[in-house]
């Protein structure tokens, strides 16, 4: 669906280590020096969903297929990136292509791992990255204002977009992100955002990278980030990238046992994947047969014909109706037949809005 999450942060905060663990493949080189990652690494990551395992217990399929999302490991930004410092605007353009930002922040002390600013201060690091995103937006918007100014001389329709663009520029010049601009519902703003894909308007998840000692009890760095996140309405997920990487290659049972020994219920990476899926506005519906139990990824709010198109375009073109059983009913009544006998299968038409967890079968005719 072309939706992706970009992993950003200063150099050497654990981005590539996190990416390696996320993808369960050591294909993003990790090294103790800045700009280890130059070209963005991309990987499609399955979304953990225990509901598929429960469906599989009933159906006994040949395989299980999870929903997926794409993560992009973007090289470390530095102060002045919007002006070309470090590896500069190339990375900002990579961020422009993603929909959600996973902002990795270093929240541990270790004199053996260098920090590009020579000290550990997560709030300063956050400010550096997010200021660079704002500066990049300012540069884009100034160019657009120049263009709108020329257009407004000949076309009155350009006057209102120009006025709004100038208002937004004033907002950005106060080093405030686009996300806090009060006129985001204005159609002129929406048109600007579609064209310029403002970096500082993207959803942000803070991934705080800690040492093992801080996994259970927040250190002062983590507390500071959580306070900031609450003020700006962002989510925080705490993880130890080093430990998450150690989980790579372990069987699920071994990994769960390892986490339990640490007193952790769920991997930080699993929580990142699930939250990223949600932030992208995605949900899953299921098909359950002997060939496969599968999660199909759709945008929240899609109607049944559009949801059917992710299986095949013909399903949308020739849509007749959808047979729908909720996940809870499918499990409670032991599968499709039991749910039917209990009167829990519904026939839904073209206007039905698919719900997360629906078990569906489409009738179509082309």
C-alpha positions as CSV (number, residue, x, y, z in Angstrom):
1,X,0.0,0.0,0.0
2,X,3.1,2.3,-0.1
3,X,2.9,3.1,3.6
4,X,6.1,3.1,5.6
5,X,7.8,4.1,8.9
6,X,11.1,5.9,8.9
7,X,13.6,5.3,11.7
8,X,15.4,8.6,12.3
9,X,17.7,10.0,15.0
10,X,21.2,11.4,15.5
11,X,24.1,9.1,14.5
12,X,24.9,6.3,16.9
13,X,21.7,6.2,18.9
14,X,20.8,2.6,18.0
15,X,18.8,3.1,14.7
16,X,20.5,0.4,12.7
17,X,20.7,-2.0,15.6
18,X,17.0,-1.6,16.1
19,X,16.4,-2.1,12.3
20,X,18.5,-5.3,12.4
21,X,16.4,-6.6,15.2
22,X,13.1,-5.5,13.6
23,X,13.8,-7.3,10.4
24,X,15.4,-10.3,12.1
25,X,18.2,-10.0,9.5
26,X,21.6,-8.5,9.9
27,X,21.4,-6.4,6.8
28,X,21.9,-2.9,8.2
29,X,25.5,-2.5,9.0
30,X,26.0,-1.3,12.6
31,X,29.3,0.4,13.5
32,X,30.5,2.8,16.2
33,X,30.9,5.8,14.0
34,X,28.5,8.4,12.4
35,X,27.0,7.9,9.0
36,X,27.4,4.2,9.0
37,X,24.1,4.1,7.2
38,X,24.1,6.1,3.9
39,X,21.5,4.6,1.6
40,X,18.3,3.9,3.4
41,X,17.7,0.2,4.2
42,X,14.2,-1.0,3.7
43,X,12.5,-4.1,5.0
44,X,8.9,-5.4,5.1
45,X,8.1,-6.5,8.7
46,X,5.3,-8.9,9.7
47,X,2.8,-7.4,12.3
48,X,2.6,-9.7,15.3
49,X,-1.1,-10.8,15.8
50,X,-1.9,-13.7,18.0
51,X,-5.4,-13.8,16.5
52,X,-4.0,-15.5,13.5
53,X,-2.6,-18.3,15.7
54,X,-6.0,-18.8,17.3
55,X,-7.7,-19.0,13.9
56,X,-5.1,-21.5,12.8
57,X,-5.8,-23.8,15.8
58,X,-9.4,-24.1,14.4
59,X,-8.7,-24.3,10.7
60,X,-5.3,-26.1,10.6
61,X,-4.1,-24.3,7.5
62,X,-1.0,-25.1,5.5
63,X,0.4,-21.6,6.3
64,X,-0.2,-18.4,8.2
65,X,0.4,-15.0,6.6
66,X,0.6,-11.8,8.6
67,X,-0.1,-8.2,7.7
68,X,3.1,-6.3,7.0
69,X,4.5,-2.8,7.1
70,X,7.7,-1.3,5.7
71,X,10.4,0.1,7.9
72,X,13.1,2.4,6.5
73,X,16.4,2.9,8.3
74,X,17.4,6.4,7.5
75,X,20.9,7.6,8.1
76,X,21.6,9.8,11.1
77,X,20.8,13.4,10.9
78,X,23.0,16.1,12.5
79,X,22.6,19.8,13.3
80,X,22.5,21.7,10.1
81,X,21.2,18.9,7.9
82,X,18.7,21.2,6.4
83,X,21.6,23.3,5.1
84,X,23.5,20.3,3.9
85,X,25.6,19.4,7.0
86,X,26.5,15.8,7.5
87,X,24.8,14.0,4.6
88,X,22.1,16.7,4.5
89,X,19.1,17.1,2.3
90,X,19.3,13.6,0.9
91,X,18.2,12.1,4.2
92,X,15.5,14.8,4.6
93,X,14.1,13.7,1.2
94,X,14.1,10.1,2.5
95,X,12.0,11.1,5.5
96,X,9.6,12.9,3.2
97,X,8.6,9.6,1.6
98,X,7.5,7.9,4.9
99,X,4.2,8.4,6.7
100,X,5.3,7.9,10.3
101,X,8.6,8.7,12.0
102,X,10.1,6.4,14.6
103,X,12.5,8.8,16.4
104,X,15.2,6.8,18.2
105,X,16.6,8.6,21.2
106,X,19.6,7.4,23.2
107,X,18.8,7.2,26.9
108,X,21.8,5.5,28.4
109,X,25.4,6.3,29.3
110,X,28.2,4.3,27.8
111,X,31.7,5.9,27.4
112,X,32.6,3.2,24.8
113,X,29.9,4.4,22.4
114,X,30.5,7.8,20.9
115,X,27.8,10.5,20.7
116,X,28.0,13.0,17.9
117,X,27.3,15.8,20.5
118,X,29.8,14.4,23.0
119,X,27.2,14.1,25.8
120,X,23.9,12.3,26.6
121,X,21.0,14.7,26.5
122,X,17.9,13.2,24.9
123,X,15.8,16.4,24.9
124,X,18.6,18.3,23.2
125,X,18.9,15.5,20.6
126,X,15.1,15.6,20.0
127,X,15.3,19.3,19.5
128,X,18.1,19.0,17.0
129,X,16.3,16.5,14.8
130,X,12.9,18.2,15.0
131,X,14.3,21.6,14.4
132,X,16.0,20.3,11.2
133,X,12.6,19.0,10.0
134,X,11.1,22.4,10.7
135,X,13.9,24.2,8.9
136,X,13.4,21.9,5.9
137,X,9.7,22.7,5.8
138,X,10.5,26.4,6.0
139,X,12.7,26.1,2.9
140,X,10.1,24.2,0.9
141,X,7.3,26.6,2.0
142,X,9.3,29.7,1.1
143,X,9.7,28.4,-2.5
144,X,6.0,27.6,-2.7
145,X,5.2,31.2,-1.4
146,X,7.3,32.7,-4.2
147,X,5.4,30.6,-6.8
148,X,2.0,31.5,-5.3
149,X,2.9,35.2,-5.1
150,X,3.5,35.2,-8.9
151,X,0.3,33.3,-9.5
152,X,-1.8,35.6,-7.3
153,X,-0.9,38.6,-9.6
154,X,-2.8,36.9,-12.5
155,X,-5.2,34.5,-10.7
156,X,-7.3,35.5,-7.7
157,X,-7.8,31.9,-6.7
158,X,-4.2,31.8,-5.6
159,X,-4.7,34.6,-3.0
160,X,-6.2,32.5,-0.2
161,X,-3.7,29.7,-0.5
162,X,-1.0,32.4,-0.4
163,X,-2.4,33.9,2.7
164,X,-2.6,30.6,4.5
165,X,1.0,29.7,3.3
166,X,2.3,32.9,4.8
167,X,0.4,32.3,8.1
168,X,2.0,28.8,8.2
169,X,5.4,30.2,7.5
170,X,5.1,32.6,10.5
171,X,4.2,29.6,12.6
172,X,7.2,27.6,11.5
173,X,9.5,30.6,12.0
174,X,8.7,30.4,15.7
175,X,10.2,26.8,15.5
176,X,6.8,25.3,15.9
177,X,6.1,22.1,13.9
178,X,3.4,22.0,11.2
179,X,1.6,19.4,13.4
180,X,0.6,22.2,15.9
181,X,-0.7,24.6,13.2
182,X,-4.3,25.5,14.1
183,X,-5.7,25.6,10.5
184,X,-4.9,22.0,9.5
185,X,-8.6,21.4,8.5
186,X,-8.4,24.2,5.9
187,X,-8.6,22.8,2.4
188,X,-5.8,25.1,1.3
189,X,-3.6,23.6,4.0
190,X,-4.5,20.1,3.0
191,X,-3.6,20.9,-0.6
192,X,-0.2,22.3,0.6
193,X,0.5,19.3,2.7
194,X,-0.3,16.9,-0.1
195,X,2.1,18.7,-2.4
196,X,5.0,19.4,0.0
197,X,4.6,16.5,2.4
198,X,5.6,18.5,5.4
199,X,8.2,16.7,7.5
200,X,7.1,18.2,10.8
201,X,3.5,17.2,10.3
202,X,4.2,13.5,10.4
203,X,3.1,11.2,13.3
204,X,6.1,10.6,15.7
205,X,6.8,7.7,18.0
206,X,9.7,8.1,20.3
207,X,11.8,4.9,20.7
208,X,13.9,5.4,23.8
209,X,16.9,3.1,23.7
210,X,18.0,2.2,27.2
211,X,20.4,-0.1,28.9
212,X,19.3,-3.3,30.5
213,X,19.1,-1.8,34.0
214,X,16.5,0.8,32.9
215,X,14.1,-1.6,31.1
216,X,12.0,-2.1,34.2
217,X,12.5,1.3,36.0
218,X,12.7,4.5,34.0
219,X,16.0,6.4,34.3
220,X,16.0,10.2,34.3
221,X,16.6,10.4,30.6
222,X,13.4,8.3,29.9
223,X,11.4,10.4,32.4
224,X,12.4,13.5,30.5
225,X,11.4,12.1,27.1
226,X,8.1,10.9,28.4
227,X,7.3,14.3,29.9
228,X,8.1,15.9,26.5
229,X,6.1,13.4,24.6
230,X,3.1,14.0,26.8
231,X,3.3,17.7,26.1
232,X,3.4,17.2,22.3
233,X,0.9,14.3,22.2
234,X,3.4,11.6,21.0
235,X,3.8,8.0,22.1
236,X,6.9,6.6,23.8
237,X,8.1,3.0,23.6
238,X,11.1,1.9,25.7
239,X,13.4,-0.8,24.5
240,X,17.0,-2.0,24.8
241,X,18.1,-2.4,21.2
242,X,21.1,-4.5,22.2
243,X,18.8,-7.0,23.9
244,X,16.3,-6.9,21.1
245,X,19.1,-7.9,18.7
246,X,20.0,-10.8,21.0
247,X,16.5,-12.1,20.6
248,X,17.1,-12.4,16.9
249,X,17.3,-16.1,15.9
250,X,15.7,-17.4,19.1
251,X,12.5,-19.5,18.8
252,X,9.4,-17.8,20.0
253,X,9.3,-19.9,23.2
254,X,13.0,-19.2,24.0
255,X,12.5,-15.5,23.3
256,X,9.4,-15.3,25.6
257,X,11.4,-17.1,28.3
258,X,14.2,-14.7,28.0
259,X,11.9,-11.7,28.2
260,X,10.1,-13.2,31.3
261,X,13.5,-13.6,33.0
262,X,14.0,-9.9,32.5
263,X,10.5,-9.2,33.8
264,X,9.2,-7.9,30.5
265,X,5.8,-9.0,29.1
266,X,6.4,-8.1,25.4
267,X,9.3,-7.2,23.2
268,X,9.7,-3.5,22.7
269,X,10.0,-4.1,19.0
270,X,6.7,-5.9,18.8
271,X,5.1,-2.9,20.5
272,X,6.7,-0.6,18.0
273,X,5.4,-2.6,15.1
274,X,1.9,-2.8,16.4
275,X,1.8,0.9,17.3
276,X,3.3,1.9,13.9
277,X,0.6,-0.2,12.1
278,X,-2.0,1.7,14.1
279,X,-0.4,5.1,13.5
280,X,-0.5,4.4,9.7
281,X,-4.3,4.1,10.0
282,X,-4.2,0.4,9.1
283,X,-6.3,-2.5,10.3
284,X,-6.5,-6.2,9.3
285,X,-9.3,-8.5,8.2
286,X,-8.9,-12.2,7.9
287,X,-9.6,-15.1,5.5
288,X,-9.5,-18.5,7.1
289,X,-9.2,-21.7,5.0
290,X,-7.2,-24.9,4.8
291,X,-4.7,-23.4,2.3
292,X,-3.9,-20.4,4.6
293,X,-5.1,-18.2,7.4
294,X,-4.2,-14.7,6.3
295,X,-4.4,-11.1,7.5
296,X,-5.2,-8.6,4.8
297,X,-4.1,-5.0,5.3
298,X,-6.5,-2.2,4.6
299,X,-7.0,1.5,5.7
300,X,-9.4,2.0,8.6
301,X,-12.8,3.1,7.2
302,X,-12.7,1.2,3.9
303,X,-15.9,-0.3,2.7
304,X,-16.2,-4.0,1.7
305,X,-15.7,-3.7,-2.1
306,X,-12.5,-1.6,-1.6
307,X,-11.3,-4.0,1.1
308,X,-11.9,-6.9,-1.3
309,X,-9.6,-5.3,-3.9
310,X,-6.5,-6.1,-1.9
311,X,-7.2,-9.8,-2.6
312,X,-7.9,-9.1,-6.3
313,X,-9.2,-6.2,-8.3
314,X,-11.9,-8.4,-9.7
315,X,-13.3,-8.8,-6.2
316,X,-14.1,-5.1,-6.1
317,X,-15.3,-4.8,-9.7
318,X,-17.8,-7.7,-9.4
319,X,-18.6,-7.4,-5.7
320,X,-22.0,-8.9,-4.8
321,X,-21.8,-9.3,-1.0
322,X,-19.5,-10.2,1.9
323,X,-20.0,-13.0,4.4
324,X,-18.7,-11.7,7.7
325,X,-18.1,-13.3,11.0
326,X,-16.4,-11.4,13.8
327,X,-13.1,-12.8,15.1
328,X,-14.6,-13.3,18.5
329,X,-17.6,-15.3,17.2
330,X,-15.4,-17.3,14.9
331,X,-13.3,-18.5,17.8
332,X,-16.1,-18.8,20.3
333,X,-18.1,-21.1,18.0
334,X,-15.2,-23.2,16.7
335,X,-15.1,-21.9,13.2
336,X,-17.3,-21.0,10.2
337,X,-19.8,-23.7,10.5
338,X,-20.4,-23.2,14.2
339,X,-20.7,-19.5,13.8
340,X,-23.3,-20.0,11.0
341,X,-25.3,-22.4,13.1
342,X,-25.3,-19.9,15.9
343,X,-26.6,-17.2,13.5
344,X,-23.3,-15.2,13.8
345,X,-22.6,-14.9,10.1
346,X,-23.8,-11.7,8.5
347,X,-24.3,-10.8,4.8
348,X,-23.0,-7.3,4.2
349,X,-23.4,-5.1,1.1
350,X,-21.3,-2.4,-0.6
351,X,-21.7,0.1,2.1
352,X,-20.4,-2.1,4.9
353,X,-17.4,-0.6,6.7
354,X,-14.9,-3.4,7.4
355,X,-14.0,-3.8,11.1
356,X,-10.6,-4.9,12.4
357,X,-10.7,-8.6,12.9
358,X,-13.6,-9.4,10.6
359,X,-13.3,-12.9,9.1
360,X,-14.6,-12.5,5.6
361,X,-15.6,-14.3,2.4
362,X,-16.4,-12.3,-0.7
363,X,-19.0,-13.2,-3.3
364,X,-18.4,-11.6,-6.7
365,X,-19.2,-12.0,-10.4
366,X,-17.1,-10.6,-13.2
